[in-house]
């Protein structure tokens, strides 16, 4: 969902999270994430590596940006567009 439209009090499905559409919601389900609450306190690199392993292919690094955005949101930050995390991801993880 577009971060500007996200309402913390209306997180009924994964697509209610910032930056999550049907495809990424399905990817989250593939790695065992069924609810937004299951993202609280999660390690973003672990999520990314698990998705890469489950799908059998390395995911685009932008997926890691999205994972940062949704875990931070679930840990209390305001919703932001995923690309606001790109520079931070590159600093944290380098070239993946």
NORMOVEN-V681662 format. One record per backbone hydrogen bond with DSSP energy under -0.5 kcal/mol. NH is the residue of the N-H (numbers start at 1). CO is the residue of the C=O. E is the energy in kcal/mol with one decimal. If there is no record, write none. Layout:
nh=NH co=CO e=E
nh=NH co=CO e=E
This chain:
nh=5 co=2 e=-2.3
nh=6 co=2 e=-0.6
nh=6 co=3 e=-0.9
nh=10 co=7 e=-2.3
nh=12 co=10 e=-1.0
nh=16 co=13 e=-2.2
nh=17 co=14 e=-1.9
nh=19 co=1 e=-3.3
nh=20 co=17 e=-1.4
nh=21 co=19 e=-0.6
nh=25 co=21 e=-2.2
nh=26 co=22 e=-2.0
nh=27 co=23 e=-2.1
nh=28 co=24 e=-2.5
nh=29 co=25 e=-2.1
nh=30 co=26 e=-2.1
nh=31 co=27 e=-1.0
nh=31 co=28 e=-0.7
nh=32 co=29 e=-1.8
nh=33 co=28 e=-2.7
nh=34 co=32 e=-0.8
nh=38 co=35 e=-1.0
nh=39 co=36 e=-2.0
nh=40 co=37 e=-1.4
nh=42 co=39 e=-1.9
nh=44 co=42 e=-0.6
nh=47 co=43 e=-2.0
nh=48 co=44 e=-2.4
nh=49 co=45 e=-2.9
nh=50 co=46 e=-2.4
nh=51 co=47 e=-2.4
nh=52 co=48 e=-2.3
nh=53 co=49 e=-2.3
nh=54 co=50 e=-2.9
nh=55 co=51 e=-2.4
nh=56 co=52 e=-1.1
nh=57 co=52 e=-1.1
nh=63 co=60 e=-2.0
nh=64 co=60 e=-0.6
nh=64 co=61 e=-0.8
nh=65 co=61 e=-1.3
nh=66 co=62 e=-2.1
nh=67 co=63 e=-2.5
nh=68 co=64 e=-2.4
nh=69 co=65 e=-2.3
nh=70 co=66 e=-2.5
nh=71 co=67 e=-2.2
nh=72 co=68 e=-2.4
nh=73 co=69 e=-1.9
nh=74 co=70 e=-2.3
nh=75 co=71 e=-1.2
nh=76 co=73 e=-1.8
nh=77 co=72 e=-2.5
nh=84 co=81 e=-1.8
nh=85 co=82 e=-2.0
nh=86 co=83 e=-0.9
nh=89 co=85 e=-2.7
nh=90 co=86 e=-2.4
nh=91 co=87 e=-2.0
nh=92 co=88 e=-3.0
nh=93 co=89 e=-3.1
nh=94 co=90 e=-1.4
nh=96 co=94 e=-0.7
